[in-house]
Amino acid sequence: MFKVLSVETRVQMIELLRGRSLCVNALAKSLGITPAAVSQHLRILRDAEMVIDDKRGYYVHYRLNERTFERLKETAMQLLR
């Protein structure tokens, strides 16, 4: 998980997804990158189970997987003890 979060763009995506779900185009516009680049980053985040995709009509919205982040928090706390 730490390797996935070593890319600044992914960290920014997670910050944007905190508290709300967004589609690829909204993320691309907020980050100033192409939708294709966003999709590549989202694939990595999805594979790491950090985001969950929800299909809404023609669009797919992404949100944080709170369970994964809770496990990440616990792991980080154990490492820092």
NORQUIKA-V409315 format. One line per field, one symbol per residue. ss: DSSP state (~ for helix, > for strand, _ for the rest). psi: psi as a letter, one per 20 degrees, with the letter a starting at -180 (. if undefined). burial: b if it has 16 or more other ideal C-beta (glycine too) atoms within 10 Angstrom, else e. A space follows every 50 residues. Layout:
ss = ???
psi = ???
burial = ???
This chain:
ss = ___~~~_~~~~~~~~~~____>>~~~~~~~~___~~~~~~~~~~~~~___ >>>>>>__>>>>>>_~~~~~~~~~~~~~~~_
psi = hhghjiphhhghggghioiqqqrghgggghikrqhggghghhgghghjkh qppopnciqpqqrqnhgghggggggghhhi.
burial = eeebeeeeebebbbebbeeebbbbebbbeeeebeeeebeebbeebeebeb bbeeeeeeeebbebbeebeeebeeeeeeeee
